[in-house]
Amino acid sequence: MQTDSARPRPSDSRLGYVLKVFPRVSETFVINEIRAMEALGEDLVIFSLHRNPDEVPHGILRELTSPLLCIDDIAVDDDELRIARRRLARQLGLAGQLEATVLPRKYVSLALRLAQSCAARGVGRLHAHFASRAGHVGLLAGQLANIPCSITAHAKDIYHDDVDTELLRWKIARSALFVTVTNYNRSYLRELIANSGSGLASGAGVRSLEAGDVEDRWPSKAATVGSARLTSGLREGGAGQPEQQTSVRLASRGSQHPEDKICRVYNGVDLARFKPRHRWPAEPVVLAVGRLVEKKGFVLLVRACAALRDRGRMVKCRIIGEGPQRAAIKSLIEQLGLEDRVALSGTLTTEEVAGAIASSSLLALPCIRAADGNLDALPTVLLEAMASGVPVVSTRISGIPEIVIDGETGLLVDSGDIDALAAAIEKILDDPVEAMRMGRNGRARVEQLFDLYRNAARLRDLIRGGDSAKAA
């Protein structure tokens, strides 16, 4: 991965990835998707809206070759910002509270800088991960730059209590393609759209921009101009002649039959990096990996370990990850007298996690719906464990049953049921032959449905074609 310096060659085929912060320790699925896109020959620019102050130690980052640009580092003129906001409000038919909701100053500022960066670097389309800030800013930037923007939504950006469902409907309607990572999510989002009325979500009042509508258009991405001319073009109300392709109507692109553009593309796992193990570990070790947050259910796992201890079961548990619940989990371990059985290992690289998975008896991830509505969609670590031939124990929530076939690739229990969780762990540990069978089945399922490069190729085709009818 390189920082952005020299201006790359302009190319309408160039795809810009938009992230709120890139890279992040916990978002290896994004890093891997970009790796796969590069391997497929995609010409990418990675746009991080904000800079990550923390070090991200994953070795896979060194494999990335795409330029990385931090949008926050770019200066913006207040006059340009006011003009851009007025233009967006006029184009999108917004006023009053709707304008305040869709066009907060911070997002318009980021969108303006992102649009300028796209035009200067020949980016012909955008794809944002998460429908919250990155997706919102990406849509506004796409409107300014007259390029399509697609979005992948995950979980927190759909289910958290802070999510404005009317604004989420608007984002779906405005996007060129709206991808999500589970059938569970897709069903929820399609129902959300089906239950919407007229107004913001339906795109009512949004103007269509015809090819001749240059006064409301960002300078053509085909114009080989630097950022200085782009700035001038914005002030003057548009510069350069629009291409034939700009007869695409932005509003109709984003508002017709929005439920039809919602498609599911599973995240994938690199099958060459997570290879199946063929021996049962000598020592029983339960592994858990994830951010130390409520939705992962690690508090329940610690209590399940206490229940196993009380049954006379000698089990060691290792929890890899960091997060706001660390102090509470550590305190619970001490309170239950599990210091010699449950270890908090902190953050590890994805390469170290692969080794830890391979040496464990099973992977446990007892996900729950958090008090704020947040929940996991398609936990990457379950895919990695199954790719490694390791049986998994998890819960019947969200998209997890799409990964884990109960009794075949692992065991599923009801969310929040500590006794059932302890019993499932014990059942796998008691029968290594059955556990190895589950591990083999898990590997086969990942090969069938969750291959990183196959799924990235499908995402690429959907983004390039914008044909959500191809969705599974």
C-alpha positions in Angstrom: 0.0 0.0 0.0 1.3 3.4 -1.0 0.4 6.9 0.1 -1.0 9.1 -2.7 1.7 11.4 -4.2 2.1 11.6 -8.0 -1.1 12.0 -9.9 -2.1 8.6 -11.4 -3.2 8.3 -15.0 -6.8 9.2 -15.6 -9.0 6.2 -16.3 -12.8 6.0 -16.4 -12.4 2.4 -15.2 -10.7 3.4 -12.0 -12.6 2.4 -8.9 -12.4 4.4 -5.6 -12.9 2.6 -2.4 -14.4 4.8 0.4 -13.9 4.0 4.1 -14.4 6.1 7.2 -11.0 5.0 8.4 -8.6 2.7 6.6 -7.0 0.5 7.6 -8.6 -0.8 10.9 -7.4 -3.8 12.9 -10.9 -5.3 13.1 -11.8 -4.9 9.4 -9.6 -7.5 7.8 -12.6 -8.3 5.5 -12.1 -4.9 3.8 -8.4 -5.4 3.5 -8.9 -8.8 2.0 -11.5 -7.6 -0.4 -9.2 -4.9 -1.7 -6.4 -7.5 -2.0 -8.7 -9.6 -4.1 -9.8 -6.7 -6.3 -6.2 -5.9 -7.0 -5.5 -9.5 -7.9 -8.4 -9.4 -10.3 -6.8 -6.5 -12.1 -8.8 -3.6 -10.7 -7.3 -0.2 -10.8 -8.1 1.2 -7.4 -7.7 4.3 -5.2 -8.4 3.9 -1.5 -10.0 7.0 0.1 -10.0 7.1 3.9 -12.1 9.9 5.1 -10.1 10.1 8.3 -6.7 9.0 9.4 -6.3 6.1 11.8 -4.0 7.2 14.7 -3.4 3.6 15.7 -0.9 1.2 14.1 -2.5 -1.7 12.2 0.0 -4.5 12.3 -1.5 -7.0 9.7 1.1 -8.3 7.3 -1.5 -8.5 4.5 -1.4 -4.6 4.3 2.0 -4.8 2.8 0.6 -6.6 -0.1 -1.6 -3.7 -1.2 -0.4 -1.6 -4.1 -3.2 0.8 -4.5 -2.7 4.5 -3.5 -4.2 5.6 -0.2 -5.5 9.1 0.2 -6.7 10.7 3.5 -9.6 13.1 2.6 -9.3 14.9 5.9 -5.8 16.1 5.0 -7.1 18.1 2.0 -8.0 21.8 2.5 -11.3 23.1 1.3 -12.5 26.7 0.7 -15.5 27.9 2.6 -17.0 29.5 -0.5 -16.6 26.3 -2.5 -18.3 24.5 0.4 -21.3 26.8 0.4 -21.7 26.5 -3.4 -21.5 22.8 -3.2 -24.1 22.6 -0.5 -26.5 24.8 -2.4 -26.0 22.8 -5.5 -26.6 19.5 -3.7 -29.7 20.8 -2.1 -31.0 22.0 -5.5 -30.1 18.8 -7.3 -31.6 16.6 -4.6 -34.7 18.7 -4.0 -34.0 19.2 -0.4 -35.1 22.0 2.0 -35.5 22.6 5.7 -35.0 19.7 8.0 -34.5 17.2 5.1 -31.6 19.4 3.9 -30.1 19.4 7.4 -30.4 15.6 7.6 -28.9 14.8 4.2 -26.4 17.7 4.0 -24.6 18.2 7.3 -21.7 20.6 6.8 -19.1 18.0 7.8 -20.3 15.4 5.3 -20.6 18.0 2.5 -17.1 19.1 3.2 -15.7 15.6 3.0 -17.8 14.9 -0.1 -16.5 18.0 -1.8 -12.9 17.0 -1.2 -13.6 13.4 -2.3 -15.3 14.6 -5.5 -12.3 16.8 -6.3 -10.0 13.9 -5.6 -12.0 11.6 -7.9 -11.9 14.0 -10.8 -8.2 14.7 -10.4 -7.4 11.0 -10.3 -9.6 9.7 -13.0 -11.9 7.8 -10.6 -15.0 6.8 -12.6 -17.0 5.2 -9.8 -17.0 4.8 -6.0 -17.7 1.9 -3.7 -18.2 2.6 0.0 -18.0 0.1 2.9 -20.7 0.8 5.5 -23.8 2.7 4.8 -23.2 5.2 7.6 -20.6 8.0 7.1 -18.6 6.4 4.3 -21.7 5.6 2.3 -23.3 8.9 2.9 -20.3 10.9 1.9 -19.7 8.6 -1.1 -23.2 9.3 -2.4 -22.8 13.0 -2.1 -19.4 12.9 -3.7 -20.8 10.8 -6.5 -23.5 13.4 -7.1 -21.0 16.2 -7.3 -18.6 14.3 -9.5 -21.4 12.8 -11.7 -20.2 9.2 -11.1 -22.0 6.2 -9.6 -21.6 5.2 -6.0 -22.4 1.7 -4.7 -22.4 0.7 -1.0 -21.8 -2.4 1.0 -23.8 -2.4 4.3 -22.8 -4.7 7.1 -24.6 -4.7 10.5 -24.1 -1.7 12.8 -24.9 0.6 9.9 -28.3 -1.2 9.6 -29.4 -2.2 13.1 -27.9 0.2 15.6 -30.4 2.2 17.5 -28.8 5.4 16.1 -29.5 4.4 12.5 -32.1 6.8 10.9 -34.2 4.3 8.9 -35.6 7.0 6.7 -32.1 8.2 5.8 -31.1 4.6 5.2 -33.9 4.2 2.7 -32.7 7.4 1.0 -29.2 5.9 0.7 -30.5 2.7 -0.8 -32.6 4.7 -3.3 -29.7 7.0 -4.3 -27.1 4.3 -4.6 -26.2 2.7 -7.9 -26.1 -0.7 -6.2 -26.7 -1.6 -2.5 -24.8 -4.7 -1.4 -25.1 -6.4 1.9 -23.4 -9.5 3.3 -26.2 -11.8 4.4 -29.6 -13.0 3.2 -30.8 -11.9 6.6 -29.8 -8.3 6.0 -31.1 -8.4 2.4 -34.6 -9.5 3.6 -34.6 -6.8 6.3 -33.6 -4.1 3.9 -36.1 -5.1 1.2 -38.8 -5.1 3.8 -37.6 -1.6 4.9 -38.0 -0.3 1.4 -41.3 -2.0 0.8 -42.7 -0.3 3.9 -41.5 3.2 2.9 -43.9 5.9 1.6 -43.3 8.9 -0.5 -40.8 11.6 0.4 -37.1 11.4 1.2 -36.6 7.7 0.7 -38.5 7.5 -2.6 -36.5 10.3 -4.1 -39.5 12.5 -4.5 -38.6 15.9 -5.8 -35.1 14.9 -6.9 -34.2 16.4 -10.2 -32.9 14.4 -13.2 -29.6 15.9 -14.5 -29.5 15.8 -18.3 -26.4 16.1 -20.3 -27.1 19.8 -21.0 -27.6 20.6 -17.3 -24.0 21.8 -16.9 -24.8 24.6 -14.4 -25.7 21.9 -11.9 -22.9 19.6 -12.8 -19.4 18.9 -11.3 -16.7 19.3 -14.0 -16.6 16.3 -16.3 -14.4 13.5 -15.0 -13.0 13.2 -18.6 -11.5 16.7 -18.5 -7.8 16.4 -17.9 -7.5 19.2 -15.5 -5.8 19.7 -12.1 -7.5 20.6 -8.9 -7.0 24.3 -9.5 -9.2 24.1 -12.6 -11.7 22.0 -10.8 -12.0 24.6 -8.1 -12.5 27.3 -10.8 -15.1 25.1 -12.5 -17.0 24.8 -9.3 -17.1 28.6 -8.7 -18.2 29.3 -12.3 -20.9 26.7 -12.2 -19.3 24.0 -14.2 -16.3 23.5 -16.5 -15.6 21.3 -19.5 -18.1 19.7 -21.9 -20.0 16.7 -20.5 -19.3 13.3 -22.0 -22.0 11.3 -23.9 -22.1 9.0 -20.9 -23.3 11.8 -18.7 -26.7 11.5 -20.2 -27.2 9.0 -17.4 -29.8 10.5 -15.1 -28.5 10.6 -11.6 -31.9 10.7 -10.0 -33.4 7.8 -12.0 -30.2 5.8 -11.4 -30.8 6.2 -7.7 -34.6 6.1 -7.3 -36.2 3.5 -9.6 -37.2 0.2 -7.8 -34.7 0.6 -5.0 -35.6 -2.9 -3.5 -34.3 -4.5 -6.8 -30.8 -3.1 -6.4 -30.3 -4.7 -2.9 -28.2 -7.8 -3.4 -26.2 -10.1 -1.2 -22.5 -10.8 -1.7 -20.9 -12.8 1.1 -17.5 -11.7 2.5 -14.9 -14.3 1.7 -11.8 -15.9 3.2 -8.5 -16.5 1.6 -8.4 -20.3 1.3 -4.7 -20.4 0.6 -4.0 -18.6 4.0 -6.4 -20.6 6.1 -5.6 -24.2 5.4 -7.3 -27.2 7.0 -5.6 -28.9 9.8 -5.6 -32.7 10.0 -4.9 -33.5 13.6 -6.8 -33.0 16.8 -4.9 -30.8 19.3 -3.3 -32.6 22.2 -4.7 -30.0 24.7 -8.3 -28.8 24.7 -8.3 -25.1 23.9 -11.4 -23.0 23.2 -10.5 -20.0 21.1 -12.5 -16.8 20.7 -11.5 -13.9 18.5 -13.1 -10.4 18.1 -13.4 -6.9 19.4 -14.2 -6.9 23.1 -17.7 -5.5 22.7 -21.1 -6.6 23.9 -22.4 -8.1 20.7 -19.6 -10.7 20.6 -21.0 -12.3 23.8 -17.6 -12.9 25.4 -19.0 -12.3 28.9 -21.3 -15.3 28.3 -18.3 -17.3 27.1 -16.5 -16.6 30.4 -19.5 -17.7 32.4 -19.8 -20.8 30.3 -16.1 -21.6 31.1 -17.0 -21.3 34.8 -19.9 -23.7 34.3 -17.5 -26.2 32.6 -15.1 -25.8 35.5 -17.8 -26.5 38.0 -18.6 -29.7 36.1 -15.0 -30.8 36.5 -14.0 -30.0 33.0 -10.4 -28.9 32.4 -10.8 -26.4 29.6 -8.6 -23.5 28.7 -10.0 -20.6 26.8 -8.1 -17.9 25.0 -9.8 -14.6 23.9 -8.0 -12.6 21.2 -8.9 -9.0 20.7 -9.2 -5.6 22.4 -12.2 -3.3 23.0 -14.2 -1.3 25.6 -15.3 -4.4 27.5 -11.8 -5.6 28.4 -11.9 -4.3 31.9 -15.3 -5.8 32.6 -14.3 -9.2 31.1 -11.0 -9.2 33.1 -12.9 -8.4 36.3 -15.4 -11.2 35.6 -12.5 -13.7 35.1 -11.0 -12.7 38.4 -14.4 -12.7 40.2 -15.1 -16.3 38.9 -11.6 -17.5 39.8 -10.7 -18.3 36.2 -7.3 -16.7 35.9 -5.7 -20.0 35.2 -8.2 -21.0 32.6 -9.3 -17.9 30.6 -6.6 -15.7 29.1 -7.0 -12.3 27.3 -4.4 -12.1 24.6 -5.0 -8.6 23.2 -4.7 -7.7 19.6 -2.8 -10.1 17.2 -2.1 -9.8 13.5 -4.3 -11.8 11.1 -1.3 -14.1 10.5 -1.0 -14.8 14.3 -4.8 -15.4 14.5 -4.5 -18.0 11.7 -1.9 -19.9 13.8 -4.0 -19.7 16.9 -7.1 -21.0 15.1 -5.1 -24.0 13.7 -4.0 -25.0 17.2 -7.4 -24.7 18.9 -10.0 -27.4 19.5 -12.9 -25.2 18.5 -13.8 -21.6 18.0 -16.6 -20.1 20.1 -18.4 -16.9 19.2 -21.6 -16.6 21.2 -23.0 -13.5 19.5 -25.9 -11.6 21.0 -27.9 -8.5 20.1 -26.4 -5.6 22.1 -28.5 -3.2 24.2 -28.0 -0.5 21.5 -29.3 -2.9 18.7 -25.9 -3.7 17.3 -25.2 -7.2 16.2 -22.8 -9.2 14.0 -23.8 -10.0 10.5 -21.3 -12.4 9.0 -18.4 -12.8 11.5 -15.2 -13.3 9.5 -13.5 -15.4 12.2 -16.2 -18.1 11.8 -15.3 -18.3 8.1 -11.6 -18.4 9.0 -12.1 -21.2 11.5 -14.2 -23.3 9.2 -11.6 -22.8 6.4 -9.0 -24.1 8.8 -11.1 -27.3 9.5 -11.9 -26.2 13.0 -15.5 -26.8 14.3 -17.3 -23.7 15.6 -19.9 -23.0 18.3 -22.0 -19.9 17.8 -25.6 -18.6 18.1 -28.8 -18.5 16.0 -28.7 -14.8 15.3 -28.5 -12.7 12.2 -26.6 -14.2 9.3 -24.7 -16.8 11.4 -27.0 -19.7 10.4 -26.0 -18.9 6.8 -22.4 -19.8 7.7 -22.8 -22.6 10.3 -25.0 -25.6 9.6 -26.0 -26.9 13.1 -24.6 -30.4 13.6 -22.7 -30.4 10.4 -20.1 -27.7 10.4 -20.5 -26.8 14.1 -23.1 -26.3 16.7 -25.6 -23.4 17.2 -27.3 -22.4 20.4 -29.8 -19.8 21.3 -28.4 -16.4 21.9 -27.8 -15.7 25.6 -28.1 -19.3 26.8 -25.0 -20.0 28.9 -25.9 -23.6 29.8 -26.5 -24.5 26.1 -23.2 -22.8 25.2 -21.3 -24.8 27.8 -23.0 -28.0 26.7 -22.1 -27.4 23.0 -18.5 -26.8 23.9 -18.4 -29.9 26.0 -20.1 -32.0 23.2 -17.4 -31.1 20.7 -14.5 -31.6 23.1 -15.9 -35.0 24.1 -15.9 -36.4 20.5 -12.8 -35.6 18.5 -13.8 -37.8 15.6 -17.1 -36.0 15.3 -15.3 -32.6 15.7 -12.9 -33.5 12.9 -15.9 -34.4 10.7 -17.5 -31.0 11.4 -14.2 -29.4 10.6 -14.0 -31.1 7.2 -17.6 -30.1 6.4 -16.8 -26.6 7.4 -13.9 -26.4 5.0 -16.1 -27.7 2.2 -18.8 -25.1 2.9 -16.4 -22.3 2.9 -14.9 -23.5 -0.4 -18.5 -23.6 -1.8 -19.8 -20.2 -0.6 -17.1 -18.0 0.9 -14.1 -18.1 -1.4 -12.6 -14.6 -1.3 -11.6 -14.3 -4.9 -14.8 -15.8 -6.3 -17.0 -13.5 -4.2 -14.8 -10.5 -5.0 -15.2 -11.2 -8.7 -19.0 -11.3 -8.3 -18.9 -8.0 -6.4 -16.7 -6.5 -9.1 -19.1 -7.6 -11.9 -22.1 -6.1 -10.0 -20.3 -2.8 -9.4 -19.2 -2.6 -13.0 -22.5 -3.7 -14.5 -24.7 -2.2 -11.8 -26.9 -5.2 -12.5 -28.4 -6.2 -9.2 -30.6 -8.7 -11.0 -27.6 -11.0 -10.9 -27.9 -11.2 -7.2 -28.3 -14.6 -5.6 
